[in-house]
């Protein structure tokens, strides 16, 4: 059975799958990155995992994978197949596409940015399915974004498109590691909400989920923290929809797990801010932590389709 390898590399763990032509997950696996042993060990872990997946496919489906797709964090040069920089993994300028192709007996390999790859899956087969324009915004430790246009995700001229977390929403506000002050992710990420709630509640072990539960129980302090985050998020999102005019706005990540505790006030806050802009549908992500892996599979199948088109000319 024809299939591809899909790998989603995170800061501490890797999710992988063998994906059929119809998008079916034929086999799933997880493994540690081994980052505590250094960046070279992380690269070797990825290569070894891919090789094991190739062997599994050959044994169980009668043939090795036809291609591979890999999603990685940090700065990614997809065109050249280079993982340029990832602070959590400690690597710089890793020619990951070349290394993987060599380990996988020369099959084509597609390399993508983790958030854009997850956005590709959400837009094509998840919450944005059927939408010609979408914006995917995961709210995790930080905030990133993926701009979807006609079934693909726009990387930008230099690979930085979609970095909505670094839109300044509170000028002169909290310092951000990027060098600016008042960035969206300093106020509306799951990490920021958790830190703000820990300070207000006096509980250093609480997090954004704890804040959401306190909101649901009627805690006025939690509601103030939550509303501050919602207002900052709405400010950033309205800037994005003014520029991009998406048909669907997909919100994912840990903060979105609060469900309507987030979405009801967020939709209201965005609606209050729009004037001439068209209000998009604001919906929760549908694929959860499988988005990156599914997106990596889509990258691989897209690469095979492109290769076949070129060969046919």
Steps between C-alpha positions, in 0.01 A plus 500: 500500500640836397566730796720781631683571824378795708709638787411781739804601705439689824726635770504179702310241298427386146168377361504293183270313267488305180231666292308347209399681183152568640643656816448187710744461790629148438744499792575744782797528735666737746858540613715738703724747315785432743576871514669463840787331312553799270400616149692229313314237698167661408584478130606137536178423691296643211695304239479174696127546560443558129702192410300287743177632349626411152578147617156467661331606178701256293419215738130569553388666176717326245711798395702782655361852525489694173590830666529668839374823651652653811377791713755668728494802731699820471618666183465279194623550145255268327626572150854393585394232746694652790399519866666837552451555872309350792573628849333204673699246300828689486562463129608739226501452122428126502455365142220277625337429164828374353585292808155341509495423131837329532384294798180406316670363188452815293124556526382863471462688829296814575599718795256742661455735796299333777227764532459550125490124453234463769313788340511324164326199654241709686424700187479210261350217703414656837304800624565707187409231249346656192610856586702682234660735758568419864723604787613236751614633838618253766512642853767306684811601691522774237280599207568429134287496188452344160346683204302270272432590137326262260616180666858604574669692781689821426853500642591853391809623317733404786300231682356725772139546383232450763698603810199667656635445850744783438243757395522777761163537673614690811762759394768543765371193684665183622839424342507210255800276422467614137624846608170687483268603783129425521485202262174306482650178635607679821129548579287238329701178477429210734836570659414866562157422644646236728768739627250782557262270689783357711593852609143606578398177672823456694529141374830452315395155378185607317470552124262624229275198544476586870403854408228374264355278774500795740321711239235229461454489879438877510828623648508876429882514509523227241239669284707821499815311396307309233332811358834683477633209292186486283518875433866482400430200278209678334722803431758281329245299305323809368835631373553166325154480346529862382813403308403150387118491482472127585172317458570279802705573810612175666616518861698208641755419766464454873292810564237388246435193714295731725228480234222755523664652808739643243294512181188676628682810635753491216236510227330788681827690543594463133152603390520816713823600327414451134369793301523460123663156519307183430468283809641152440373182659699447821524127570707262713764285335377149426810281478666554838856376534470291182499812279876520457532133409207512258642816345838334454324220316329754274839660426634161394204420274514850350868449424427171323223665297734782396775253410255298288383814317857601420585149378194496274606816314 
